Amino acid sequence: MQQQNNGDVDVNVLVSLYNGKLAQSLNQNVLLEAKLQTLKNDFEEETKLLQQEIVTLQEENQKLKLKDGKTSK
């Protein structure tokens, strides 16, 4: 077993812990990226649905205005 004079820390243990922490951080980063992408996709879908609803409401509003214009004459 090799040891350096870093406060009697086994380099192999240090590297093993470092790799474990690095992998854990990387996994957490990937998970957060997936959550962010999911939120982005949900937002884009909701935006698209709201834009479609706006168009539908504008068309209904236009029809009502035309109808009111015909009945008030």
N, C-alpha and C positions, 0 to 999 in steps of 0.2 A: 504494500500500500504506500503510495507516494504522498507525501505531505510537504507543503511549503510553509514558510515562516510567516503566514498571514494570520496570525493568531491561532495556529494549529487547526486550520480549516483544510479538510481533504478536498483537493481540487476536483476530483471526480464527483463528490457530493455537491459541491458548489455548481459545477456545470450541469449536473442532473437537475438540481433545483431551478437553476436559471432557465433551462430548456422547458421545464414544466410550467414555470410562470409565463414564459414567452408564448408557449402553446395556448395556455389559458387566456392570455390577453388577446391573442390572435383569434381564438374561437369567439370571444366576447365581441371583438370588433366585427367579425363576420355576421354574428347574430344581430348586432345593431344596424349594420348595413342592410340586412334583409328586412328588418323592421322599418327602416327608413324608406326602402324601396316599396314596401307594402303600403305605407302611408301615402307615398307619392302616387302610386297607382290608384288607390282609393280616392284620393283628391281629384285626380284627372278624370276618373269615371264620374264622380259626383258633379264636377264642373260641366262635363258633357251632358249629363242628365238635366242639370239646371238650365243650360243653354237651350236644350230642346224644349223644356217647359216654358221658357221665356218666349220662344218662337210660337208655340201653341197658344199661349195667352195673348200674344200680340195679334195673332190671326183671329182668335175669338173676339177680341176687343174691336178689331176692324169690322168684323161681321155685324157686331152689335151697333156700331156707329152707322153702318150702311142701312141696317134695318130701321134704326131710329130716324134716319134721314128720310126714308121712304114713308114712314107712318106719320111723320109730322107735317108732310106736305099736303 
